[in-house]
């Protein structure tokens, strides 16, 4: 260290003496009880016969962390204090508890009594394939003055008041033919919902969906996702012959009004068109979603600082519609972006988070198509992953 005459500045010189380069003579895995050892070896960027480099060590640790079955990964050289041109690499892993179960119970004014659970198994057959099963069931209990009230002429009874949602998911942290930077997931969904408007209608929707996602993480902090989805939905409106006839009758009523009453009627009609988005009967919809996310947060689960950006686009189209639907099948383009910033304040370790979200829908309408046949792009055919 060379100091200035007035002792206010200094110049520091570092003398670096590189040690001998070490080649990888072999790999020893420790701590893998439930995880297949060949799977761990396949994820390593270190090659037997190649040089031991910190860059390849970091890549190997990141690939093993992405399997989601380890709480800790440590890669070191055997006998690090002894110099040798060829050494064995020691991969030490700490496995997570493979199973988890959580039960929930509650009451909702919109769904009534609710029971639910979530079960997960992280390491099926030692291949790091994870299964997650979420289920929720509710039975609507009408309480005048608190809950939505069914119109007198459209009052479902018995099993029609039962609502449920079941979503099993399989996550594959690697795709053998595409390399270590690709993962995939398979999501299924079955749902039954009941929506009521105390003045006009009661609407039920039963849906079944499947989604297959392919994820790429070649670039650090950047995640690319491609998800094709298919959803089958059965819609039923209590108290009317068809949803179209119901909407058209309300349109006729709005046309007979004037002034502010007509404006309120049209606003109400617009809301109903969004809620009653499926024609009566069986509908089959398909969509393809493409997403990109850039994550610079210090933690995915409890971030205190950093930035998260995401952009997604989706094309959604009817594949099959019931006979009650008229006009050509519509196609919808949906665009959405989100930016979130996290910062930790110096007071009481409070974390400040600010998020901005924007999106737009482009209806690719064929001439002659009615607005009643348009698709609501906010309806997800299957849960996202």
C-alpha positions as CSV (number, residue, x, y, z in Angstrom):
1,X,0.0,0.0,0.0
2,X,1.5,3.4,-1.1
3,X,0.0,6.3,0.8
4,X,0.0,10.0,-0.3
5,X,2.1,12.5,1.8
6,X,-1.0,13.9,3.4
7,X,-2.3,10.4,4.2
8,X,-5.7,11.1,2.6
9,X,-5.2,8.8,-0.4
10,X,-3.6,5.5,-1.1
11,X,-2.7,3.2,-4.0
12,X,-3.1,-0.5,-3.5
13,X,-1.3,-3.1,-5.6
14,X,-2.3,-6.7,-5.8
15,X,0.2,-9.4,-6.6
16,X,-1.6,-12.5,-7.9
17,X,0.2,-15.8,-8.3
18,X,-1.9,-18.3,-10.2
19,X,-1.8,-21.9,-8.9
20,X,-1.6,-24.9,-11.2
21,X,-4.7,-25.6,-13.4
22,X,-6.6,-28.7,-12.2
23,X,-8.3,-31.2,-14.4
24,X,-11.3,-33.2,-13.4
25,X,-10.4,-36.8,-12.9
26,X,-13.8,-38.0,-11.7
27,X,-17.0,-37.0,-10.0
28,X,-18.3,-38.2,-6.6
29,X,-21.9,-37.5,-5.6
30,X,-22.8,-37.3,-1.9
31,X,-26.1,-36.9,-0.1
32,X,-28.4,-38.2,-2.9
33,X,-30.6,-40.7,-1.2
34,X,-33.9,-40.4,-3.3
35,X,-32.5,-38.8,-6.4
36,X,-31.0,-40.9,-9.2
37,X,-27.2,-40.2,-9.4
38,X,-27.1,-40.4,-13.2
39,X,-29.6,-37.5,-13.3
40,X,-27.2,-35.4,-11.2
41,X,-24.3,-36.2,-13.4
42,X,-26.2,-35.2,-16.5
43,X,-26.8,-31.8,-15.1
44,X,-23.1,-31.0,-14.5
45,X,-21.3,-28.7,-16.9
46,X,-18.0,-30.1,-15.5
47,X,-16.5,-32.8,-17.8
48,X,-14.1,-35.5,-16.8
49,X,-10.8,-34.6,-18.4
50,X,-11.7,-31.0,-18.7
51,X,-10.4,-28.1,-16.5
52,X,-12.0,-27.3,-13.2
53,X,-13.4,-23.7,-13.7
54,X,-15.5,-21.6,-11.4
55,X,-17.7,-20.6,-14.4
56,X,-18.6,-24.3,-15.0
57,X,-19.1,-24.8,-11.3
58,X,-21.7,-22.0,-11.1
59,X,-23.5,-23.3,-14.2
60,X,-23.6,-26.8,-12.6
61,X,-25.0,-25.5,-9.3
62,X,-27.7,-23.5,-11.2
63,X,-28.8,-26.5,-13.2
64,X,-29.0,-28.7,-10.0
65,X,-31.0,-25.9,-8.2
66,X,-33.5,-25.8,-11.1
67,X,-34.4,-29.5,-10.4
68,X,-36.3,-28.2,-7.4
69,X,-35.5,-31.2,-5.2
70,X,-32.4,-29.9,-3.3
71,X,-32.3,-27.3,-0.5
72,X,-28.5,-27.0,-0.9
73,X,-25.9,-27.8,-3.5
74,X,-22.1,-27.5,-3.0
75,X,-19.4,-28.4,-5.5
76,X,-15.8,-28.6,-4.4
77,X,-12.5,-30.4,-5.1
78,X,-11.5,-33.4,-3.0
79,X,-8.7,-32.5,-0.6
80,X,-8.6,-28.8,-1.7
81,X,-5.5,-28.0,0.4
82,X,-3.4,-30.5,-1.5
83,X,-2.1,-29.5,-4.9
84,X,-2.5,-32.0,-7.7
85,X,-2.9,-31.7,-11.5
86,X,-5.9,-34.1,-11.5
87,X,-8.5,-34.2,-8.8
88,X,-12.0,-35.6,-8.0
89,X,-14.9,-33.2,-7.9
90,X,-17.2,-33.7,-5.0
91,X,-20.9,-32.8,-5.5
92,X,-22.7,-32.5,-2.2
93,X,-26.5,-32.2,-2.2
94,X,-29.1,-31.8,0.5
95,X,-32.5,-33.2,-0.5
96,X,-35.8,-31.5,0.3
97,X,-38.6,-33.3,2.1
98,X,-40.3,-35.0,-0.8
99,X,-44.0,-34.7,0.3
100,X,-46.1,-31.8,1.6
101,X,-49.8,-31.6,2.5
102,X,-51.9,-28.5,3.4
103,X,-55.6,-28.5,4.2
104,X,-57.9,-25.4,4.1
105,X,-61.3,-24.7,5.4
106,X,-63.3,-21.5,5.2
107,X,-66.5,-19.7,4.2
108,X,-67.0,-17.3,1.4
109,X,-70.1,-15.1,0.7
110,X,-69.7,-16.0,-3.0
111,X,-69.0,-19.7,-2.7
112,X,-70.4,-20.7,0.7
113,X,-68.7,-23.4,2.8
114,X,-65.3,-24.3,1.3
115,X,-63.0,-27.2,1.8
116,X,-59.6,-27.6,0.1
117,X,-56.2,-29.2,0.1
118,X,-52.9,-29.1,-1.6
119,X,-50.6,-32.1,-1.9
120,X,-47.2,-32.2,-3.6
121,X,-44.6,-34.9,-4.2
122,X,-41.2,-33.5,-5.4
123,X,-39.2,-36.4,-6.6
124,X,-41.2,-39.2,-8.4
125,X,-39.0,-42.3,-9.0
126,X,-35.9,-40.3,-8.2
127,X,-36.2,-38.4,-11.6
128,X,-37.0,-35.0,-10.0
129,X,-40.5,-35.0,-11.6
130,X,-42.9,-33.3,-9.2
131,X,-46.7,-33.8,-8.8
132,X,-48.9,-31.1,-7.3
133,X,-52.6,-31.7,-6.7
134,X,-54.9,-28.8,-5.6
135,X,-58.6,-29.4,-4.9
136,X,-61.3,-27.1,-3.6
137,X,-65.0,-27.8,-3.1
138,X,-67.7,-25.4,-1.9
139,X,-71.4,-25.5,-1.3
140,X,-73.4,-22.3,-1.7
141,X,-75.6,-21.3,1.2
142,X,-77.9,-18.4,0.5
143,X,-78.1,-15.9,3.4
144,X,-80.5,-13.0,2.7
145,X,-78.8,-9.6,3.1
146,X,-75.3,-11.1,3.0
147,X,-74.9,-13.4,0.0
148,X,-76.1,-13.0,-3.6
149,X,-79.8,-14.0,-3.8
150,X,-81.1,-16.1,-6.6
151,X,-84.0,-14.7,-8.6
152,X,-87.2,-16.3,-7.7
153,X,-87.7,-18.0,-11.1
154,X,-84.1,-19.3,-11.4
155,X,-83.3,-21.0,-8.1
156,X,-80.9,-24.0,-8.4
157,X,-81.2,-26.7,-5.8
158,X,-79.3,-29.7,-4.5
159,X,-76.1,-30.7,-6.4
160,X,-76.5,-27.6,-8.7
161,X,-75.2,-25.5,-5.7
162,X,-72.0,-27.5,-5.5
163,X,-68.9,-25.8,-6.9
164,X,-65.4,-27.3,-7.2
165,X,-62.0,-26.9,-8.8
166,X,-59.4,-29.6,-9.2
167,X,-56.0,-28.9,-10.8
168,X,-53.3,-31.7,-11.0
169,X,-49.9,-30.7,-12.4
170,X,-46.8,-32.5,-13.4
171,X,-43.5,-30.7,-13.7
172,X,-40.6,-32.1,-15.6
173,X,-37.4,-30.1,-14.8
174,X,-35.6,-31.3,-17.8
175,X,-36.4,-32.5,-21.4
176,X,-33.9,-35.1,-22.4
177,X,-33.9,-34.3,-26.2
178,X,-33.7,-30.6,-25.8
179,X,-30.9,-30.2,-23.2
180,X,-30.5,-29.1,-19.6
181,X,-31.9,-25.6,-20.2
182,X,-35.4,-26.8,-21.1
183,X,-38.2,-27.9,-18.7
184,X,-41.8,-28.8,-19.3
185,X,-45.1,-29.0,-17.3
186,X,-48.5,-30.6,-17.9
187,X,-51.5,-28.9,-16.2
188,X,-55.0,-30.3,-16.0
189,X,-58.1,-28.4,-14.7
190,X,-61.7,-29.3,-13.9
191,X,-64.0,-26.6,-12.5
192,X,-67.6,-26.0,-11.9
193,X,-68.8,-22.4,-11.1
194,X,-72.1,-20.8,-10.3
195,X,-72.7,-17.1,-10.8
196,X,-75.8,-15.3,-9.8
197,X,-77.3,-11.9,-10.3
198,X,-80.1,-11.2,-7.9
199,X,-82.0,-9.2,-10.5
200,X,-81.6,-11.1,-13.8
201,X,-80.1,-14.6,-14.0
202,X,-78.2,-17.6,-12.6
203,X,-75.3,-18.9,-14.7
204,X,-73.3,-22.1,-14.4
205,X,-70.1,-23.1,-16.2
206,X,-68.4,-26.5,-16.1
207,X,-65.0,-26.6,-17.8
208,X,-62.2,-29.1,-18.4
209,X,-58.8,-27.9,-19.6
210,X,-55.3,-29.2,-20.4
211,X,-52.1,-27.1,-21.0
212,X,-48.6,-28.2,-22.0
213,X,-45.8,-25.7,-21.3
214,X,-42.3,-25.7,-22.6
215,X,-39.8,-23.5,-20.7
216,X,-36.3,-22.3,-21.7
217,X,-33.8,-20.7,-19.4
218,X,-30.7,-20.6,-21.5
219,X,-30.0,-17.0,-20.7
220,X,-29.6,-16.2,-17.0
221,X,-32.5,-14.4,-15.4
222,X,-34.6,-14.8,-18.7
223,X,-37.4,-17.3,-18.9
224,X,-39.2,-18.1,-22.2
225,X,-42.5,-20.0,-22.2
226,X,-44.6,-21.6,-24.9
227,X,-48.0,-23.0,-23.9
228,X,-50.6,-24.5,-26.1
229,X,-54.0,-25.1,-24.3
230,X,-57.3,-26.6,-25.0
231,X,-60.5,-26.1,-22.9
232,X,-63.9,-27.6,-23.1
233,X,-66.7,-25.6,-21.4
234,X,-70.4,-26.2,-20.9
235,X,-72.5,-23.2,-20.2
236,X,-76.0,-23.1,-18.8
237,X,-78.3,-20.2,-18.0
238,X,-81.1,-20.7,-15.6
239,X,-84.4,-18.8,-16.3
240,X,-83.9,-18.4,-20.1
241,X,-84.1,-20.5,-23.2
242,X,-80.6,-19.5,-24.5
243,X,-78.0,-16.9,-23.5
244,X,-78.4,-15.2,-26.9
245,X,-82.1,-14.8,-26.4
246,X,-81.5,-13.4,-22.9
247,X,-79.0,-10.8,-24.1
248,X,-81.1,-9.8,-27.0
249,X,-84.1,-9.3,-24.7
250,X,-82.0,-7.0,-22.5
251,X,-80.9,-5.1,-25.7
252,X,-84.5,-4.5,-26.6
253,X,-85.2,-3.2,-23.1
254,X,-82.2,-0.8,-23.3
255,X,-83.4,0.5,-26.7
256,X,-86.8,1.5,-25.1
257,X,-85.1,3.7,-22.4
258,X,-83.7,7.2,-22.7
259,X,-81.2,9.4,-21.0
260,X,-79.3,8.2,-17.9
261,X,-81.5,5.1,-17.6
262,X,-80.4,4.0,-21.1
263,X,-76.8,4.6,-20.2
264,X,-77.1,2.5,-17.0
265,X,-78.8,-0.2,-18.9
266,X,-76.1,-0.4,-21.6
267,X,-73.4,-0.5,-18.9
268,X,-75.2,-3.3,-17.3
269,X,-75.6,-5.1,-20.6
270,X,-71.9,-4.7,-21.3
271,X,-71.0,-6.3,-18.0
272,X,-73.4,-9.2,-18.6
273,X,-71.9,-9.9,-22.1
274,X,-68.5,-10.3,-20.4
275,X,-69.9,-12.6,-17.7
276,X,-71.9,-14.7,-20.1
277,X,-69.1,-15.2,-22.5
278,X,-69.8,-18.7,-23.7
279,X,-72.8,-19.8,-25.9
280,X,-75.2,-22.3,-24.4
281,X,-74.0,-25.9,-24.6
282,X,-70.5,-27.4,-25.2
283,X,-67.7,-25.1,-26.3
284,X,-64.1,-26.1,-27.2
285,X,-61.5,-23.4,-27.2
286,X,-57.8,-23.5,-28.2
287,X,-55.0,-21.0,-27.5
288,X,-51.3,-20.6,-27.9
289,X,-49.4,-18.4,-25.4
290,X,-45.9,-17.1,-25.7
291,X,-44.3,-15.4,-22.7
292,X,-41.0,-13.9,-21.6
293,X,-39.9,-12.9,-18.1
294,X,-36.8,-11.1,-16.9
295,X,-36.1,-11.6,-13.2
296,X,-33.5,-9.6,-11.3
297,X,-35.0,-10.0,-7.8
298,X,-32.9,-11.1,-4.9
299,X,-35.4,-13.8,-4.1
300,X,-38.3,-15.4,-5.9
301,X,-40.3,-16.1,-2.8
302,X,-39.6,-13.1,-0.5
303,X,-38.0,-10.3,-2.6
304,X,-36.6,-7.2,-0.9
305,X,-35.0,-5.5,-3.9
306,X,-34.8,-5.9,-7.7
307,X,-36.8,-5.8,-10.8
308,X,-39.3,-8.2,-12.5
309,X,-40.5,-7.7,-16.1
310,X,-42.9,-9.9,-18.0
311,X,-44.5,-9.9,-21.5
312,X,-47.0,-12.3,-22.9
313,X,-49.1,-12.7,-26.0
314,X,-51.9,-15.3,-26.7
315,X,-54.1,-16.2,-29.6
316,X,-57.4,-17.8,-28.6
317,X,-60.0,-19.3,-31.0
318,X,-63.1,-21.5,-30.8
319,X,-62.5,-25.0,-32.1
320,X,-66.0,-26.2,-31.6
321,X,-69.2,-24.3,-30.8
322,X,-72.8,-25.4,-30.1
323,X,-75.5,-25.1,-32.6
324,X,-76.9,-22.1,-30.7
325,X,-73.8,-20.0,-31.8
326,X,-74.0,-18.2,-35.1
327,X,-71.5,-16.5,-37.3
328,X,-67.9,-17.4,-38.0
329,X,-65.7,-18.6,-35.1
330,X,-63.9,-15.5,-33.7
331,X,-60.2,-15.2,-33.0
332,X,-58.8,-13.0,-30.2
333,X,-55.2,-11.7,-29.8
334,X,-54.3,-10.8,-26.2
335,X,-51.2,-8.8,-25.2
336,X,-50.1,-8.1,-21.7
337,X,-47.0,-6.7,-19.9
338,X,-46.1,-6.1,-16.3
339,X,-43.2,-4.4,-14.5
340,X,-42.6,-4.7,-10.7
341,X,-39.9,-2.9,-8.7
342,X,-38.9,-3.9,-5.1
343,X,-36.8,-1.7,-2.7
344,X,-36.1,-2.0,1.0
345,X,-36.7,1.1,3.0
346,X,-34.3,2.0,5.8
347,X,-37.2,2.3,8.2
348,X,-38.2,-0.9,10.1
349,X,-36.9,-3.0,7.1
350,X,-40.1,-2.2,5.2
351,X,-40.1,-3.4,1.6
352,X,-41.6,-1.1,-1.0
353,X,-43.1,-2.7,-4.1
354,X,-44.6,-0.9,-7.1
355,X,-46.2,-2.8,-10.0
356,X,-47.5,-1.5,-13.4
357,X,-49.6,-3.7,-15.6
358,X,-51.0,-3.0,-19.1
359,X,-52.8,-5.1,-21.7
360,X,-54.9,-5.0,-24.8
361,X,-57.3,-7.3,-26.7
362,X,-57.5,-7.3,-30.4
363,X,-60.6,-9.0,-31.7
364,X,-59.9,-10.4,-35.1
365,X,-63.6,-10.1,-36.2
366,X,-64.8,-11.6,-39.5
367,X,-67.3,-9.3,-41.3
368,X,-70.8,-10.2,-40.3
369,X,-69.8,-11.6,-36.9
370,X,-72.0,-10.5,-34.0
371,X,-70.4,-9.1,-30.9
372,X,-72.2,-11.7,-28.9
373,X,-70.0,-14.4,-30.4
374,X,-66.7,-12.8,-29.3
375,X,-64.4,-14.6,-26.8
376,X,-63.3,-13.1,-23.5
377,X,-59.5,-13.5,-23.7
378,X,-59.1,-13.2,-19.9
379,X,-60.6,-16.7,-19.4
380,X,-57.7,-19.1,-18.9
381,X,-58.3,-22.5,-20.5
382,X,-56.0,-24.1,-17.9
383,X,-53.9,-22.8,-14.9
384,X,-50.7,-21.3,-15.7
385,X,-47.5,-22.7,-14.3
